[in-house]
């Protein structure tokens, strides 16, 4: 093999070296445990929350019903023509991510990202089965034996069960959960459910167990995008080198001048990404703040003040180097950029809430039938035909009346229905052919075009909806 040329560009990819984070205690670790418990509980429990939606609909609080192209979330029901609600929520999620990144760096990556949450869970299982950092390193370097095989199989089996539960929970969001569970148990679930579970199980098992930090560094685009969201006022995890350098072991008999850092490597040993925060800001840092807990614990034990590793903004570095106190945290968090993000985020949220409560419970579209444009009946009346599509967005069946304004002599009749009323089932769309007839001599019958307005009224609560149409007559 030929040695690489010294002039060759450096490789952009590095083979993975296993990382074994050491267990750590502290306020940020407790916060991560809490967020992990809450997010996992929400993910696994939500499909099983029941919500009465009336006959003919699954009693599930949160449901993405692809067959009927609707999204249910408790009392909210989003129809296909209301996709702007989903778009608005996605925009709010993006602005929220920008807001938190601008204020506190990559807190999403460090605390709530699914890759981080499931990796934390997998590391917890690994530590429980194989031991803490040193025990896992020793096991890695040991030759294969019955004990090593037993520990690895136990760990991998537990990971696989977690991954299977993860993939299984996801499919429950797209159909009635109890019904699908019975189908899975009896092996009668549709193939798409099995394929989805298999894919999500495999990706969770591989990403959380074997790729971990590689996903964050190479697969995720956010580490490269988040730099545009941050500025010199963003609070992020950093090492105060002016206080910690030069590093060295603290010995009572030593006369050498040392900083507060005793080079114990505690911050490196607890890092799930395997980086050294003392080297400055790095692409791999997910701002999980576990290095802060580790360093604070060491500072407590050697009698030094906390904060050698902590949240820091670049604007505070100059003042802290000069021995001056940093600016208050609120001045970093509440600044022009974050205020603008907050205003935009809140504005979209308010707009969605207003639109949600102002939307009608009746959906109506009118399509005129133009072949032929009109029909002359035996009594010389002129009849136009329209196809009306009605959406009953209520959880119960309703009676609707159809009427017309624009010509007082025009009469409405419905194909296949007595009078001008019809009944539509709950959460259904119904296509109805409607005839509008103008008697001979009326304005609509003797004019080429007459503007009409077709009305639909919910007889249960008097809600009304309308759409304008054109009536074609026989011009004299």
ROKOL-170476 format. One record per residue (C-alpha): x, y, z; residue in three letters. Coordinates in steps of 0.5 Angstrom, whole numbers, padded with zeros to 4 digits, always signed. Each point is the difference from the previous one (the first is absolute). Example, Ala and Ser with C-alpha at 12.3 -4.5 7.8 and 13.67 -1.06 7.14 Angstrom:
2
+0025-0009+0016Ala;+0002+0007-0002Ser;
END
This chain:
476
+0000+0000+0000Unk;+0002+0007-0002Unk;+0001+0005+0006Unk;-0005+0006-0001Unk;+0004+0006-0003Unk;+0001+0006+0005Unk;-0003+0005-0005Unk;-0007-0004-0001Unk;-0006+0003+0004Unk;-0002-0003+0006Unk;-0005-0005+0000Unk;-0007+0003+0002Unk;-0002-0007+0003Unk;+0003-0003+0006Unk;-0002-0007+0002Unk;-0004-0001+0007Unk;+0004-0001+0006Unk;-0005-0003+0006Unk;-0001+0005+0005Unk;-0002-0002+0007Unk;-0003+0006+0004Unk;+0001+0000+0007Unk;-0006+0001+0005Unk;+0000+0007+0003Unk;-0005+0003+0005Unk;-0002+0007+0000Unk;-0006+0005-0002Unk;+0001-0001-0008Unk;+0000-0007+0001Unk;-0006+0000+0004Unk;-0004+0005-0005Unk;+0002-0005-0006Unk;-0003-0006+0004Unk;-0006+0004+0001Unk;-0001+0002-0007Unk;+0002-0007-0003Unk;-0006-0003+0005Unk;-0005+0005-0002Unk;+0002+0000-0008Unk;+0000-0008+0000Unk;-0007+0000+0004Unk;-0003+0005-0005Unk;+0002-0004-0006Unk;-0002-0007+0003Unk;-0006+0002+0004Unk;-0003+0005-0005Unk;-0003-0005-0005Unk;-0004-0004+0006Unk;-0004+0006+0002Unk;-0007+0000-0002Unk;-0005+0005-0002Unk;-0007-0001-0002Unk;-0001+0002-0007Unk;-0007-0003-0001Unk;-0002-0006-0004Unk;+0004-0002-0006Unk;+0007+0003+0002Unk;+0005-0003+0004Unk;+0000+0003+0007Unk;+0007+0002+0000Unk;+0003+0007+0003Unk;+0006+0001-0005Unk;-0001-0004-0007Unk;+0003+0002-0007Unk;-0006-0004-0004Unk;+0003-0001-0007Unk;-0006-0004-0002Unk;-0004+0006+0001Unk;+0005+0006-0001Unk;-0001+0003+0007Unk;+0004+0001+0006Unk;-0003+0000+0007Unk;+0002+0003+0006Unk;-0004+0000+0006Unk;-0006+0004-0002Unk;+0003+0003-0006Unk;-0001-0003-0007Unk;+0004+0002-0006Unk;-0002-0001-0007Unk;+0004-0001-0006Unk;-0003+0007-0003Unk;+0003+0003+0007Unk;+0007-0002-0001Unk;+0002+0007+0002Unk;-0001-0002+0007Unk;+0006-0005-0001Unk;+0004+0004-0004Unk;-0001+0006+0006Unk;+0002-0005+0005Unk;+0006-0002-0004Unk;+0002+0007+0000Unk;-0001+0001+0007Unk;+0005-0006+0002Unk;+0005+0003-0005Unk;+0000+0007+0003Unk;+0000-0003+0007Unk;+0006-0004-0002Unk;+0003+0006-0002Unk;-0002+0004+0006Unk;+0003-0005+0005Unk;+0007-0001-0004Unk;+0001+0008+0000Unk;-0001+0000+0007Unk;+0003-0006+0003Unk;+0004-0004-0006Unk;-0002-0007-0002Unk;-0004-0001+0006Unk;-0005-0004-0004Unk;+0006-0005-0002Unk;+0002-0001+0007Unk;-0007-0001+0003Unk;-0006-0001-0004Unk;+0003-0003-0007Unk;-0003-0007-0001Unk;+0007-0002-0002Unk;+0003+0002+0007Unk;-0006-0002+0004Unk;+0000-0008-0003Unk;+0008+0001+0001Unk;+0000+0002+0007Unk;-0005-0006+0001Unk;+0004-0005-0003Unk;+0006+0002+0004Unk;-0004-0001+0006Unk;-0001-0007-0002Unk;+0007-0001-0002Unk;+0003+0003+0007Unk;-0005-0004+0004Unk;+0002-0007-0004Unk;+0007+0001-0001Unk;+0002+0005+0006Unk;+0003+0007+0000Unk;+0005+0003-0005Unk;+0006-0004+0002Unk;-0004-0006+0000Unk;-0002+0001-0007Unk;+0007+0001-0002Unk;+0003-0006+0003Unk;-0006-0004-0003Unk;+0002+0003-0007Unk;+0007-0002+0000Unk;-0001-0007+0003Unk;+0000-0006-0005Unk;-0007-0003-0001Unk;-0002-0005+0006Unk;-0007-0003+0002Unk;+0000+0006+0005Unk;+0001+0006-0005Unk;-0005-0004-0005Unk;-0005+0000+0005Unk;+0000+0007+0002Unk;+0000+0002-0007Unk;-0006-0004-0002Unk;-0003+0002+0006Unk;+0001+0008-0002Unk;-0002-0001-0007Unk;-0006-0004+0001Unk;-0002+0006+0005Unk;+0002+0005-0005Unk;-0005-0004-0005Unk;-0006+0000+0004Unk;+0001+0007+0001Unk;+0001+0001-0007Unk;-0006-0004-0002Unk;-0005+0004+0005Unk;+0003+0006-0003Unk;-0002-0002-0007Unk;-0007-0003+0002Unk;-0002+0006+0004Unk;+0001+0004-0006Unk;-0005-0004-0005Unk;-0005+0001+0006Unk;-0001+0007-0002Unk;-0003-0002-0007Unk;-0005-0004+0002Unk;-0005-0002+0006Unk;+0006-0003+0005Unk;-0004-0005+0003Unk;-0003-0003-0007Unk;+0007+0000-0002Unk;+0003-0003+0006Unk;-0005-0006-0001Unk;+0002-0001-0007Unk;+0008+0000+0002Unk;-0001-0005+0005Unk;-0005-0005-0004Unk;+0005+0002-0006Unk;-0006+0003-0004Unk;+0003+0007-0001Unk;+0001+0003-0007Unk;+0007-0001-0003Unk;+0001+0008+0000Unk;+0000-0001+0008Unk;+0005-0005+0000Unk;+0005+0003-0005Unk;-0001+0007+0004Unk;+0002-0004+0007Unk;+0006-0004-0003Unk;+0003+0007-0003Unk;-0001+0004+0006Unk;+0002-0006+0005Unk;+0007-0001-0005Unk;+0001+0008+0000Unk;-0001+0001+0007Unk;+0004-0006+0002Unk;+0006+0002-0004Unk;+0000+0007+0001Unk;-0001+0000+0007Unk;+0005-0006+0002Unk;+0005+0000-0006Unk;+0001+0007-0003Unk;-0002+0005+0005Unk;+0004+0006+0000Unk;+0001-0002-0008Unk;-0007+0002-0001Unk;+0001+0007+0003Unk;+0007+0001-0004Unk;-0001-0002-0007Unk;-0008-0002-0001Unk;-0003+0006+0004Unk;+0000+0007-0004Unk;-0002+0004+0006Unk;+0007+0001+0003Unk;+0002+0003-0006Unk;-0006+0005-0001Unk;+0000+0002+0008Unk;+0006+0004-0001Unk;-0005+0005-0004Unk;-0004+0000+0006Unk;+0005+0002+0005Unk;+0004+0007+0001Unk;+0004+0002+0006Unk;-0005+0001+0005Unk;-0002-0007-0001Unk;+0001-0004+0007Unk;+0003-0007-0002Unk;+0005-0005+0004Unk;+0007+0003+0000Unk;+0006-0001+0004Unk;+0003+0006+0004Unk;+0007-0001-0002Unk;+0002+0007+0003Unk;-0001-0003+0007Unk;+0002-0008-0002Unk;+0006+0001-0003Unk;+0006-0002+0001Unk;-0003-0007+0002Unk;+0004-0004+0005Unk;-0001-0004+0006Unk;-0001+0004+0006Unk;+0005-0002+0006Unk;+0001+0003+0006Unk;+0007-0001-0001Unk;+0001+0003-0007Unk;+0002+0008-0001Unk;-0002+0000-0007Unk;-0006+0004-0002Unk;-0006-0004-0003Unk;-0007+0002-0002Unk;-0006-0003+0003Unk;+0000-0006-0005Unk;+0003-0006+0003Unk;+0000-0004-0007Unk;-0004-0005+0003Unk;-0004-0002-0006Unk;-0006+0000+0003Unk;-0003+0004-0005Unk;+0002-0004-0006Unk;-0002-0007+0004Unk;-0007+0002+0001Unk;-0001+0003-0008Unk;-0005-0004-0004Unk;+0004+0003-0006Unk;+0007-0002+0003Unk;+0002+0007-0001Unk;+0005+0005+0004Unk;-0004+0006+0002Unk;+0006+0004+0001Unk;+0002+0000-0007Unk;-0005+0005-0001Unk;-0007+0000-0004Unk;+0000-0007-0005Unk;-0005-0002-0005Unk;-0001-0007+0004Unk;-0002+0004+0007Unk;-0008-0001+0001Unk;+0000+0005+0006Unk;-0002-0006+0005Unk;+0003+0004+0005Unk;+0002-0007+0004Unk;+0008+0003+0000Unk;-0003+0006+0004Unk;-0003-0005+0005Unk;+0007-0004+0000Unk;+0004+0006+0001Unk;-0004+0003+0005Unk;+0001-0007+0004Unk;+0007+0001+0000Unk;+0000+0007+0002Unk;-0004-0001+0006Unk;+0005-0006+0002Unk;+0006+0004-0001Unk;-0003+0007+0003Unk;+0000+0004-0006Unk;-0006+0004-0002Unk;-0005-0003-0005Unk;+0000+0002-0007Unk;+0006-0002-0003Unk;-0004-0003-0006Unk;-0007+0003+0000Unk;-0004+0004-0005Unk;+0003+0006-0003Unk;-0001+0006-0005Unk;+0006+0002-0004Unk;-0002+0007+0002Unk;+0001-0002+0007Unk;+0007-0002-0001Unk;+0004+0006-0001Unk;-0003+0003+0007Unk;+0001-0007+0004Unk;+0007+0000-0003Unk;+0001+0007+0003Unk;-0003-0002+0007Unk;-0007+0003-0001Unk;-0007-0003+0001Unk;-0003-0003-0006Unk;-0007+0003-0003Unk;-0006-0002+0003Unk;-0003-0007-0003Unk;-0007+0004-0002Unk;+0004+0005-0004Unk;+0003-0006-0005Unk;-0006-0003+0000Unk;-0005+0006-0002Unk;+0003+0004-0005Unk;-0002+0002-0007Unk;+0001-0007-0004Unk;-0004-0004+0005Unk;-0005+0005+0001Unk;-0001+0000-0007Unk;-0001-0007+0000Unk;-0004+0000+0006Unk;-0005+0005-0004Unk;+0000-0004-0006Unk;-0001-0007+0003Unk;-0006+0003+0005Unk;-0003+0004-0006Unk;-0001-0007-0004Unk;-0002-0003+0006Unk;-0006+0005+0001Unk;-0002+0000-0007Unk;-0001-0008+0000Unk;-0004+0001+0006Unk;-0004+0005-0003Unk;-0001-0004-0006Unk;-0002-0006+0004Unk;-0005+0003+0004Unk;-0003+0004-0006Unk;+0000-0006-0005Unk;-0007-0002-0002Unk;-0003-0007+0001Unk;-0002+0000-0007Unk;+0004-0001-0006Unk;-0003+0002-0007Unk;+0002+0000-0007Unk;-0004+0001-0006Unk;+0001-0002-0007Unk;-0005+0001-0006Unk;-0001-0005-0005Unk;+0001+0003-0006Unk;-0002-0005-0005Unk;-0005+0002-0002Unk;+0000+0007+0003Unk;-0007+0000+0002Unk;-0007-0004-0002Unk;-0006+0002-0002Unk;-0006-0004+0003Unk;-0007-0001-0003Unk;-0003+0006+0004Unk;+0005+0005-0003Unk;+0004+0000+0006Unk;+0008+0000+0000Unk;+0004-0005+0004Unk;+0007+0001+0002Unk;+0004-0006+0004Unk;+0005+0000+0005Unk;+0004-0005+0004Unk;+0001+0002+0007Unk;+0005-0003+0004Unk;-0002+0001+0008Unk;+0005-0002+0006Unk;-0003-0001+0006Unk;+0005+0001+0005Unk;-0004-0002+0006Unk;+0001-0006+0004Unk;-0007-0002-0001Unk;-0005+0000-0006Unk;-0004+0006-0002Unk;-0005+0003-0004Unk;+0001+0005-0005Unk;-0004+0004-0004Unk;+0002+0003-0007Unk;-0003+0007-0002Unk;+0001+0005-0006Unk;+0000+0008+0000Unk;+0001+0005-0005Unk;-0007-0002-0004Unk;-0006+0000+0005Unk;-0003-0005-0005Unk;+0005-0005-0001Unk;-0001-0007+0003Unk;+0005-0005+0003Unk;-0001-0007-0001Unk;+0004-0006+0002Unk;+0002-0006-0004Unk;-0003-0006+0004Unk;-0002+0003+0006Unk;-0007+0003+0002Unk;+0000+0008+0000Unk;+0006+0004+0001Unk;+0003-0004+0006Unk;+0005-0006+0001Unk;+0003-0003+0006Unk;+0008-0001+0000Unk;+0003-0005+0005Unk;+0006+0002+0005Unk;+0006+0002-0003Unk;-0002-0001-0007Unk;+0001+0003-0007Unk;-0007-0001-0004Unk;+0000+0002-0008Unk;-0007+0002-0001Unk;-0003+0002-0007Unk;-0005+0007+0001Unk;-0005+0003-0005Unk;-0001+0007+0000Unk;-0006+0001-0005Unk;-0003+0007-0002Unk;-0007+0001-0002Unk;-0002+0003-0007Unk;+0000+0007+0000Unk;+0005+0001+0006Unk;+0006+0004+0000Unk;+0005-0006+0000Unk;-0004-0003-0005Unk;+0000+0006-0005Unk;+0007+0002+0001Unk;+0007-0003-0003Unk;+0003+0000+0007Unk;-0003+0001+0007Unk;+0005+0000+0007Unk;-0003-0005+0005Unk;+0002-0002+0007Unk;-0001-0007+0002Unk;-0001-0001+0007Unk;+0001-0006+0005Unk;-0003+0001+0007Unk;+0001-0005+0006Unk;-0007-0001+0003Unk;+0003-0003+0006Unk;+0004+0007+0002Unk;-0002+0005-0005Unk;+0007+0000-0003Unk;+0001+0002-0007Unk;+0004+0000-0006Unk;+0000+0003-0007Unk;+0003+0000-0007Unk;-0001+0005-0006Unk;-0002-0003-0007Unk;-0003+0002-0006Unk;-0007-0002-0003Unk;+0000-0001-0008Unk;-0007+0002-0003Unk;-0003+0001-0007Unk;+0001+0007-0002Unk;-0006+0003-0004Unk;
END
